[in-house]
Amino acid sequence: MGEQAAARKHGAGNRKDPRALVEARRRRAESMPARSAPQRAVKKLRAVPREEVTGRHAAGGLTRTGYGILGVSLIMFLFGMVMIFSASSGLALHTHGSSYYYLLRQAIWFVVGLAAMAALAYTDYHRVAEFSPVLVIIALAALAAVPFFGTEAFGSKRSISVGPIVVQPSEIAKMALLLFAVYIYSKREGKLDSWREMIMPVLVVTGIACLLIITEPDLGTMLVVAVSVFAVLYLAGASLRKLVFLALLGGGATVLFIFTSAYRKARFLAFLDPWSAPREGGFHIIQSMIALGSGHVSGLGLGMSRQKFFYLPNAHTDFIFSIIGEEAGLIGTLSVLALFAAFIYLGFRAARGAPDRLGRLMATGIICMLGVQALINMGAATGVLPITGITLPFFSYGGSSLVICMCLAGILINVSRQEGGAVSSRNGRKERESGDMRRRNRRPSPSPARAGRGVRIA
């Protein structure tokens, strides 16, 4: 409308004269004030792509996957606290004079673990991976100190006591070796067909750690460490033929270790037929089966377990799953399985949405480690696997185990937070491209009159 009015004023009365329209547009552009430098700067600030703001928001908060991991972890811990108190109250009263002894100690470790989980959830997992070599050195030094300064319990030395604090170095080694394997193998994409790239330095360090763990002895933790590193190596793209060879080599070494000790051999053979030695190697499995069978579908009720009263050894640690089955029945055990299934599913979601290879390997390695540990513990409690003496993640009593599990959950949360930033960035790039197109379309276009075909513009 303004251009047509100007054309009427300057175009000698001809509304359709294209030269008048072009001249009016030129004069209008010249009459507009020039933008100052501050105005141009403000315009640039207003033109910040929306994905940058969205990405910063995603990096500062949790995604749905992160909230899910946090929620499932806390539910498992709270469920475990209830069962720890129920399973340990009689032993705590008899040994320490208070039914709340193990409950209070576990609550203290939970505060430590919660702080560690929060710190790792807001620490970039790339920095965590870069710190893994230092963590491996600390873990190896602590494992080497166990034979000299460790506290003996049930015929083995697995922990170091510093006043009231009891630390199990093998738990630290599990996380350290997993992160170290992820950190090294994530950089060797397409190079793992070589024995040197596979072995140096991850498998060498893992072998040393496994030897130190198995001399405690702690066969269960050694298996968890070996299987976790093997899983990372497989996910990183190593040669399948070489992996089969390594699996056979490791399996042969494990069998040799079992059958070179009369005690370990008896435990293993008792797993095959526990009723052949009901008061020796098969005692734990039989009592665990009695506990699980007594619970039926709905259980005997919280606090009503009979096996925890000095029938089932280590009821609040290695056999917490059996007490859950006795007091909460089939419903309780299936609930535990559902919680672990949800945790693994959320871990896979975080891995799938990770922005790089390191994040994918780290998230997948973590859920493999915790999943394998849970599988071994529940398999031993149900008599499907040999008894190895490892805890059920998040549920069993044990400060070192709980803190490490919560640290791993924190790393998973951080990977999921990076996932949110990556998604926002991808969406933002699309919006920026479409915004660029819109800005191009807003540029001054040729006159509708199409001044051409012999029309000259002065």
Secondary structure, DSSP 8 states (H G I E B T S, - for coil): -HHHHHHHHHTTT-TT-HHHHHHHHHHHHHHS----HHHHHHHHHHT--HHHHHHHHHHHS--HHHHHHHHHHHHHHHHHHHHHHHHHHHHHHHHHS-TTHHHHHHHHHHHHHHHHHHHHHTS-HHHHHHHHHHHHHHHHHHHHHHHHHEEEETTEEEEEEETTEEE-HHHHHHHHHHHHHHHHHTT-TT-TTSHHHHIIIIIHHHHHHHHHHHTTT-HHHHHHHHHHHHHHHHHTT--HHHHHHHHHHHHHHHHHHHHTSHHHHHHHHHHH-GGGSTTTTTHHHHHHHHHHHHHTTT-S-TT--STTTTTSTTTTTTTHHHHHHHHHHHHHHHHHHHHHHHHHHHHHHHHHT-SSHHHHHHHHHHHHHHHHHHHHHHHHHTTSS-------TTTSS-HHHHHHHHHHHHHHHHHHHHHHHHHHHHHHHHHHHHHHHHHHHTS----TT---SS----
